């Protein structure tokens, strides 16, 4: 059995192809005022765009600007760490590009 060759392209390369139009005035994802840390850690693990981050000191950061609009965070932490989730307004959000 042979070992497959190492991956030459990571997900970051493909994410960079997408175009994002950010609605600076109306965030489509709003975190709870005091989000549960364990839910934030779950979000940091499952968000495909890596928008949720928790550092070693336990400080959480979040930025909706690169959101892929997949809804994973809504399912994992809806009603807990994520207070509200909706699709961005028309002409806003992600525009997927394929190469």
ZIHU-V62194 format. One record per backbone hydrogen bond with DSSP energy under -1.0 kcal/mol. CO is the residue of the C=O (numbers start at 1). NH is the residue of the N-H. If there is no record, write none. Layout:
BEGIN
co=CO nh=NH
co=CO nh=NH
END
This chain:
BEGIN
co=10 nh=14
co=11 nh=15
co=12 nh=16
co=14 nh=17
co=19 nh=95
co=21 nh=93
co=22 nh=24
co=28 nh=86
co=30 nh=83
co=30 nh=84
co=36 nh=40
co=37 nh=41
co=38 nh=42
co=39 nh=43
co=40 nh=44
co=41 nh=45
co=42 nh=46
co=43 nh=47
co=47 nh=50
co=53 nh=61
co=55 nh=58
co=59 nh=55
co=61 nh=53
co=64 nh=67
co=71 nh=75
co=72 nh=76
co=73 nh=77
co=74 nh=78
co=77 nh=80
co=77 nh=82
co=81 nh=32
co=82 nh=79
co=84 nh=30
co=89 nh=92
co=93 nh=21
co=95 nh=19
END
